[in-house]
Structure formats: C-alpha cells, structure tokens
Amino acid sequence: YSNQPPRAILNHLWASCSGLSHLDTLALRDSMRTMHVDVQGIPEYINALEDAQKRSKRADPENAITDHFLMVIAIAAMLGSQRLPRADWKWQDLPKAEKMWAK
C-alpha cells in the first residue's frame, strides 16, 4: 500500500466495497416500516426515509428505493399509527354543503 497514492486506494475501495450487501438493502427496506416509531417528528421521519433511500442507491443502484416506495411506507405508517393529520379531521367534520376547495 505504501507505493499507492491515497486516491488510488480510495477509488479501489469505493469500487469494490459499496457498504451494503443485497441482504442489507432488504433489511433496510424492512426497517423503514417502523422508522416512524423511533423518530421525534415528521421532519425527522422524512429525513430518515431519505437517508435510507440514499443508502440503498449507493448499495445497489439497480434496485434502489424509489420515491413511490417512500410514499407507500409513509402512508402505511400514518394509517397504522392512527394519528391522522388534523386538517383531515376538520375536513371530515364540515357539513357536506361547506366542503369546497376554498376550505
């Protein structure tokens, strides 16, 4: 290694060691289903999901986590937690005659 410049070593490591195996990406997808329990709020949850997406892209660009999958996971977490946004409750409580786009 002493004869190789540091940049050549880093390039070799980057090409041969992506960091996550295919099993790790599957485990990452599985762990995303419960991430909403471990974070403090919605912004932190969104950041955690985006970080997981970035890790999956580095590990396997062909099978990376898509934006659609992130949306499905977030909706499933919201419905599973039964803590729906208050704006939806306000909309549901409106009389039928008052349900307009302006509200």
C-alpha positions in Angstrom: 0.0 0.0 0.0 2.9 2.4 0.6 3.5 2.6 -3.2 -0.1 3.6 -4.0 -1.3 7.1 -3.7 -4.2 7.5 -1.2 -6.6 8.5 -4.1 -6.0 5.2 -5.9 -6.7 3.2 -2.6 -9.9 5.1 -2.1 -11.0 4.6 -5.7 -10.3 0.8 -5.3 -12.2 0.7 -2.0 -15.2 2.6 -3.4 -15.4 0.3 -6.4 -15.1 -2.9 -4.5 -16.8 -2.1 -1.2 -20.2 -0.5 -1.7 -21.0 -0.7 2.0 -24.3 -2.6 1.9 -25.0 -6.1 0.5 -28.2 -7.1 -1.1 -29.4 -8.6 2.2 -28.6 -5.3 3.9 -30.8 -3.4 1.5 -33.7 -5.8 2.1 -33.2 -5.3 5.8 -33.1 -1.6 5.3 -36.5 -1.8 3.5 -37.9 -3.8 6.3 -36.6 -1.4 9.0 -38.2 1.5 7.1 -41.6 0.1 8.1 -41.0 1.0 11.8 -38.9 4.1 11.4 -41.8 6.4 12.4 -41.7 4.9 15.9 -38.1 5.8 16.6 -38.1 9.5 15.4 -39.4 12.6 17.2 -41.4 14.3 14.5 -42.4 14.4 10.9 -39.3 16.3 9.6 -37.0 13.8 11.3 -39.1 10.9 9.8 -38.8 12.4 6.3 -35.0 12.8 6.7 -34.7 9.2 8.0 -36.6 7.9 4.9 -34.5 10.0 2.5 -31.3 8.8 4.2 -32.4 5.2 3.8 -33.1 5.9 0.1 -29.7 7.4 -0.4 -28.0 4.3 1.3 -30.0 2.0 -1.0 -28.9 3.9 -4.1 -25.2 3.6 -3.0 -25.6 -0.1 -2.3 -27.5 -1.2 -5.4 -28.5 1.5 -8.0 -30.4 -1.1 -10.0 -32.8 -1.9 -7.1 -32.7 1.4 -5.2 -35.7 2.5 -3.1 -37.9 4.7 -5.3 -39.9 7.8 -4.3 -43.1 5.7 -4.8 -41.9 3.2 -2.2 -41.2 6.0 0.2 -44.7 7.3 -0.3 -46.2 3.9 0.3 -44.1 3.4 3.5 -45.1 6.9 4.8 -48.8 6.3 4.1 -48.8 2.9 5.7 -47.1 4.3 8.8 -49.6 7.1 9.1 -52.6 4.8 8.7 -51.0 2.2 11.0 -50.4 4.7 13.8 -54.0 6.0 13.6 -52.7 9.6 14.1 -54.1 11.3 11.1 -53.4 14.9 10.4 -55.8 17.4 12.0 -56.6 19.0 8.7 -58.3 15.8 7.5 -60.4 15.8 10.7 -61.5 19.4 10.1 -62.5 18.5 6.6 -64.5 15.4 7.7 -66.3 17.5 10.3 -67.6 20.0 7.8 -71.2 19.8 6.6 -71.5 18.5 3.1 -72.6 21.9 1.8 -69.4 23.5 3.1 -66.9 21.1 1.6 -65.3 23.3 -1.0 -61.8 23.8 -2.2 -61.6 27.2 -0.5 -61.9 25.5 2.9 
